[in-house]
């Protein structure tokens, strides 16, 4: 609990204690002498009133000064002052005290719901140890780390920037990023991301990014901006409160002035007007609805899913169609060469060598698998004038010859005759040199064990259609899609084709306002389609920076089973928000009518305001218990 909350709690407890003493004193012995007069009673009750409620009165006066008076503080101050004027001193103090109790619980609830998100701020490293050329270690601010710097990470220290391990091995704790407590083993040549905590070993890493471009900095920026993107429900409540408050103030004034002209008894109608004001306070809606969404974002972060705003949480609850990339999303994205098919008169070693030289210029998983399969050595500078042909492959100059490495479309469009290789479940990379066909390399990828379960669970959560888009060949796509239970399989697509396919799928949705489409991807070529979908979901730890930047939801550890869990969290969040709206409005409308008729007094008004707000807050806080969804 923060010091501010502790101080506020002390003030409320002192105010409640004094109020209880005054109530007992007045109702048993009565106030003696001068204290028993109306003015003496007013002075006594003003003491606990100001101890507990002076900040409310202060905010009201500042609002009047700044011409922004129609808020909760204005309503509470006006209502309690009206109660003092009519001689209902105890009711005035009770209203202020219980309003402050409700406000305290609101602040406590907001702080608790923020904790699961702000805990992520602990992933920010405080320093970085740079190894200089003379072997000395210098401790610097992470912002001062440059690309290529050698960093020394001791046991228990945080990884300050994204990099590659060049010396040592260890187990790193990724729980702050992924929500999973299982440590990950890293060794020489492994990539490592910032925000993780080193285990027992000593690591030396080469910085691949500056701090501002690293994973940890991107996550912190997304967390800080998440609350600024409000859902439609939150925006509705904000607009509602903007018009609601002036209307109820006008209604209270009319209730205090018009009926007495016909029925008399000004004090009675003044008290009814004050009761009306207390009941009308919109804090239950203004606080509990955003709190529901904030709790939902927090619950998602607990399982290693970063939602960039409550508006995306609301969209996730309305998913009708989920579209997914294949490689690295539904499959492991870890390729391995299964077979080399050389052309007549060509050795397997030559095919692999030429392919490895060209693919050394690429970071694609297929390129890495070819490099891993080639056991020989070569000068990485052999490949020159490289050209990446989108959706086809690579072309480069190698030892004075033009080498092609890609799919059959690459060779066809460059007029190279080749022998087509048939294998429905493998990715095939064709290799040619100048106009001579060298052979083909067959590469396989494995389907994620969790993918089929994730698709089934998404359908159980109400997703009507699962589609898969891939640049891979039709045979591979259909083999993977049928194994996973995908409804719509589209293959051999270029990045632009994926956007077009998503446009078509969006057009197939019956009610675009009610039903939404999400796209799941991880590659840089997925960034355009992630932006086009209603909700873009990036697989974070393997995903490219462009994909993570374009996405609205980031799965930090590439576990696709967390998507249906996030959908469940989103649905619970929206349901709780709607429950709060219906309950708060129903109770307030009922008590506004009862208050105007004189049936409900000030004590009932306290329940209609503070009680309803408290119940709505407790309902919202249920989201923090949804870790097991």
N, C-alpha and C positions, 0 to 999 in steps of 0.2 A: 504494500500500500504506500502511495506517495506521501510526502510530508504535507502537501496541500490537503489531501483527503483526510489525513490524521488530524490536522488542525480543524478542519471543518467538522469532523465527527465530535471533537471535544466541545466545540461551540454548540452543536446540536444537543449533546448530552447535558451540558450546563443549562441550556435553555429549557430543556424538558424537565430537569430536576427543579428549577425555580418555578416553572409553570405548575408542576405537580404540587409543590409546597403552597403556592398561592391558592390553587383550587381547593386543597384540603382546608387551609386556613379560612378561606372565605365561606365555605359550605358547612364548616363545623362551628367555629367560634364567631365568624363574621369579622370584618375589619374594624378595629376599634377607632373611636373618635373620628378625627379628621380623615383617617385613612379609609373610613367607611363611606366617605362621600364619593360622588361620581368621579371627581377630578383626582382624588387620592387613589382610587382603584385604577384609573387610567395610567397614572404615573407608575404604580406597581407593575402592572401588566406590560408596560412599555419596556421594562428592563429585560425580561426574557425575549420579548419581541425583537429588540434591537441586537441583543447578543447573537441570536440565531439568524436573524433576517436582514442585518444591516447591508450585506452585499447585494441583496435583492433590491432594497430601496435605493441603494447607490446606483445600480445599473438602470433602474427606472428613471432616476433623475438625469443620468447621462443620456439616456434615450430621448428624454424630453428635450434636453439641450441640443442634441444632434438631430432632432426631428425624426427620430426613428423609435417612436414610443409604443407602437402596437405589437408588443411581444409578451411573453409569459410574465416577465418581471413587472411590466406595467399592469397587467391584469391582476396579479397577486397583490401588488401595492394598493391599487385602487380599491379592490375588494376588501382588504383588511382595514384600510383607512375608513371605508364606508361602515364597516362593522364597529369600529371605535366610535364613529360619529353617532351611531344608533345605540350606543351603550353596551353592545355585545362584546365586551373586552376579551373575555375568555375565548370566545369563538374566533376572534381576530388573531390571537396568539396561536391557537390550535391550528388554524389554517396555514399560517406562516411556518410553524414548526414542522407540520407534516409535509408541507410542500418541500421544505429543505431536506427532510428525510428521503423523499422521493428523488430529489435532485442528487443527493449523495449516492443513492443506489444506482442512479443512472450513470454517474461518473465512475463508480466502481465497476459497473458492468462494461462500460466502454473501455476502461483500462484493462480489464480482464480479456475482453475480446481482441484488443489490440496486441496483447502480449504474444499470442501465437505468431503474429506477423512481425512485431518488433523484435522478437527473439532472433529473427533472421538477420537483424542488424549486427548481431554478435559475430557474424561471419566476416565482417570487415577486418582485415589485418591492421595492426597498429604500426608495424614496422617491417622492413625487409633487410636481410643480411646479404650484402653484395661482396663477392670475393674479387678483390682487385688483382691486377697483373702481378704484383709483388707478393701475392699470397695473403695479404692482410684482409681482415673482414671489417667492413664498414656498415654500421647500422644507419639506415636512411628511411625516410618516409616512403611508403609505397608509390606515391606519385612521382618520385624521382627515378624509379626504375626505367631503364631504356631497353628496347628490344636487343637481344644478344647478351645482356648482362648475365653473369653466372651468380646464382643465388644459393646460399647455404641454408637449408631448412633443418633445424634441430628437432629432436623428439618433442612432441607437444606443441610445436609452433604451427601457425596457420600458413597456408600457401598464399603468398601475397599477389601473384599474377599468374596467368596461364603460361605454361611452359612445357618443356620436354626434359625428362630425367636423363642426365648424362653420367651420373655416378651414384651408386648405392641402390638399395632396395628397401622397401618398407610396406607397412599396411597403413592406408590412409582412411580416416573417418570422414565419410561424406554425408552423415546424417543431417547436418545443418542445411544441406542443399536438397537432398533427396527424400528425407524423412525416414530412410532405412538405416538401421543400426549396424548392419553387416559391413565390416570394413573391406576395402578393395586393395588388392595387391598391386604394387607398381614396381617397375625396375627400369633398367637402362633402355632408352628409346621410347618408353611409354609417355604419352601425353598426360598431363595432370592439370586440373583446373583450380583456379583460386577459390578460397573459401573453405577448402578441405583442411583437416588437421592431420599433421604427420604423426605416425605411431611411434615405434621405438627406434627405428633406424635413422641414420643421417643421410639426407638426400642433397644432391647438387642438381639444380635444374637450370636450363637455359631459358631465359624469358622470351616468349614468342609474341607477347603483346604488352603494351603499356597498361598501367593500372586502369586508366579510364576506359579502355576497350576490353578489359578482362571480364570474365563471367561474373565475378563478385560485384563489380561496379555496375554492370548491367542489371543484375537482380535488385540491388539496392535502389537504383533509379526507378525500376518498375514498381517496387513496393511503395516508394514514396509517392508515386503518381496514381496508385491504384484507387485511392479514395476519391480522386477528382472526377472519375468517370462514373457518373451516377446512373442507376437503372431508371427505366420509365416510371416504375412505382415510386421511387424516391423523388423524382422530379415532380410527379403528380402531387405528392404530399407537400412538397415545398410550395408549389403554386396554390394548393388548397389552403395552406396556412396563411398565405399572403392575403387571400380574400376573406377567409373564415374569421380571422381575428377582428378586423374592422366591423364586420357584420354583427358579431356577437356584442361588441362594445356598443354599437348603435342600438342593438336590441335591449341591452341592460339600461341604457340611458332612457329609452322609450318606456321601459317597464317601471323605472323610478319616477317618471314625470307624468305620463298620460293617465294611468288608472287612478292616482290620487285626486285628479281633477273631478272624477265622477264618484269615487267611493270614499275619498278622504283617507285618513291614517297614513300620512306621508312616511313615518318611520318604518311601518310594516312593509310598505312597497320598496323603500330604500334597502331594507334587509333582503327582500326577495331579489332585488337587482344585484346586490353584492354576492348572494348565493349563486345567481345566474352566471356571474363573472368567474367565480371559482370553478364551477362545473365546466365552463366553456374552455378552460385553458387547454391548448392543443398539444401539450408536451408529450402525452402518451404516444401520439402519432409521429411527432417531429423527431423524437429520440428513438423509439423502439423499431421503426421501420428501417432506418439506416443501420441501426445496430444489428438487425437480422442479417442484412447483407454483409456487414463487416464481419460478423461471426461466421458467415459462410465462406468468405475469403480466408479467414483464419483457419477454419476446419480443413479447407483445401490445402493450405500451406503446411498443415500438420502431416499430410501424407506426401509431401514433396511435389505439389502442383501449385504453380504460380498463376493466379487469375489476375489479369491486369486492370480489372474494374468490375464493379457490381453490375454494370450493364451487360457484360459478357456472361456473368453468372445467371442473369435472368434469361439470356438467349439460350444457354445450355439446357435450361429447364424445358425449352420448347423444341428440342431437336426432333426433326422428322427424318432427315437424311444425313448419314455420315459417309463422307468420301475419304478414302485413304490412299496414300502413295503405297507402293509395295516394298521397295528395298529399304531396309533399315527401320521400317515401320511395322509391317506385317511379317517381314523376314528379319533374320539376325543382322543382315548387312555385312556379315563376315564371309567373304567369298574365298573359295580355294579352287585352284586349277585341278580339274579331274582328268583331263585328257588333252594331248596335243596331237593334232592331225596334220602332218606336213604334206605338202604337195609332192608330186613325183620328183625325185632327185634332190629333195631338200631334207636336211637333217633337223630333228626336233630341237636340238640345241640352237641352231641358227634362227628358227622361228621364235623361240623364247627370248633369245638375245636381242633381236631387233625390236620385239614387242616391249621388252623391259626398258630399252634405251628410250623409246618414245614415251612409254607410260611413266617414266621417272619424272616427267614434267607435270603429272597429274596427281591430285590427292584423292581421286575417286576410289572407293573400295575395290572395284575391279582392277584398277591399276596397281593397287597395293598387293592384290593376290598374285598378279603376274610377276611383280618384283620379288615376292616371297618364293615363288616357284623357281625362279632362275637362280641357280647356285653360283654362277660365275661372277666375275668382277668386270666393271667397265667404267670408263670415265664419264661422269654425269654431264660433262660439257659437250659430249659428242652430238647431242640433239640440238639443232639450231633452227631458227625461223619457224618455231612451232605455231600451229594453227589449230584451235579447238573448234570443230564444226558441230554446232549445237544439235544434239539428238543423233549424231552419227559417229563421232570419234575424233581422233587426233591425226594430224599430218605434220611431219617434221623432216628436216634435212639431216641425214645421218651418213657421215663419211662420204659426202658428195652425192648421195642418192636420196630420193624422196621416198619416205617410208609411211605407209598408211596402216593405222590400227583402229579398227572400228567395226561397225555392223555392215551387213551386205549392201546397205544403201550407200555407204561411203564409197565402196568399190564400184558400184554400179554407176553412180553419178560422175566418177572420175574415169569411166571407160575401161575398167580393168576386168578382164575375164577371170572367173574363179569357179571353183567347184563347191557347190553348196553342201553344207554338212547338216544332217537331220538329227536333232536331239531335242525333244519337246520340253524337257525339264532343265536344260542348261542354257546359260547365256553364252553366245558364241562371238568371239572376237576374231575377225579376219585380218590377216597380216599380208601386206603386199609391199614390194619394193619397185619403184618406178612403175612399169606396166607388167611386172612379173608377180604372179600370185605365189606366196610362200607357204601358206597353210592357215589353219584355224586353231584357236585355243578354246576349249570348253571349260566353262567356269560355273560352279554351282553355289547356291545360297540356301540356307536352311530356314524353314518356316519357324517363327517363334512359337514355343510351346504355349505361351499365354494368349496368343492372338485369337485362336478359336474360342477360348473361354470369354475373352473380352467382347468378341462379336456377339456371342450368345447373350451375354449380360446386357449389352447395349440394346438388343432387341427386347429383352425382358423389361428394360426401362422405358419402352415405348418408341424406340427408333424403328421406323417403318422399313427403311431401305439402307443397305450397306453397299457402297460402290467402291471399286478399286481402279485407280488410274495408274498406268505405268508406261514407261518408255520401252519396256522389255518386249520380247517377242510374244506372239499370241499363244503359242504352246505353253510357254513358261507361265504366263499370266493365268491361263485357264487351269493349269495344274494346281497352282497356289490357291486361286479363287475357289475352286471346287473343294479343295481340302479344308478351307476355312469356312465355307458356307456363305460366300459373298453373293449378293443378289445381282449385281451389275458389274461386268468385267470389261474394261476398255484398255487395249494394249497398243504398243508401238506409237506412243504419243510423244510429240515434242512439247517443250514447256508451254508454248502458245496453244497447243491442242488441249492441254489440261485445263487451261482457263476457259476455252470454248466448251469443253465437256461439263465443267461446273456450271457454266451459263445454261446449258441444256437441262441439267439436273435441277437447277433453281426454277426453271420454267415448268418443270413437271410437278412442282409442289403446288398443291391445291389452294392453300390459303397462306400467302407469304407473310401476313401479319401474325398469324398464329403458329405456323410451322417454320422451322429454321434449318439451315444446312451448315454442317461443320466439315472442315477439311483437315486431315491429319497428315503432316509431312515433316521431313527433316533436312532435305537438301536445299542448296542455294537455288536450284531450279524450281523449288516449290514456293519461293517467296511471292511471286505474282498471284498464284492461286490461293495462297494463305490469306492474302489481302482481299481477294475477291469474295471469299466465303463469308457467310454471316458470322461464323466463329472460326478463326484459324487456330489450330492446335499444333504446336511444335514439339517434337521429341528432343528435349533439351541437351542432354549430355553429349549426344552424337551429332546434334543438329548444327547447321551452319549459323554464323552470326546473322546473316540476312534472314534466314527462316525464323530465328528467335525474335528478331526485331519486328518482322511482319506479323507474327502470331499474336493472338489475343490471350491464349492459354499456353503455358509452357510446362511439359512433363519433365521434371528435372533428371529422372534416371531412365528414361526410355521404356518404362514399364507401361505397356498399352492397357493393362488391366486397370490402371488408375483412371482411365477415361470414364468407364461406367460408374466408378465410385464418385467421380467428380459430378457426373450427371445426377446421381442420387443426392449429393450434397446440395446441388443447385435447386433441385425440386423441393427438398426439405426447406431450404432458405426461402423460396418464393411462397411456399405454403404457410410458413410461420409469419411472413410479412402480411399476407392476406388475412390470416387469422387475427393479427393485431389490429388491422384496419377495421374489419367487420366488428370485432368485439368492442373496440374503443368508441367507434361511431354509434353503435347500438346503445351502449350504456349512457353515453353523453346525451344523445337525443332524448332518451327516456328521462334522465334526471333534469335536463333543461326544462322539459314540460312540467315535471313535478315541482321543480324549483319555482317556475313562473306562477304555478297555481298555489304556491305556499305550502305544499304537502311535504316537500323535502327541505330541511333546514341546512344550516351551515355545516353541521357534522356530516350529513349525507353528501354534501358538496365535496368535503375532503375525500371521501371514498371515491366519488365519481371522478376526481382528478388524480390524487396521489395513488389511491388504491388501484385504479385502472392502469395508470402508468407503471406501477410496480409489477402488476400481473403481466403486462405486455413485455416488460424488461425481462422478467423471469422466463417468459416464453421464448424470447429472442436468444437468451443465454443457452437454451437447449442446443443450439448449433455448435457450441463449444464442446459438447459431449458426443459429437457425431464422428469421432475419430475412427470408429470401427466400420464405417459405411463402406 
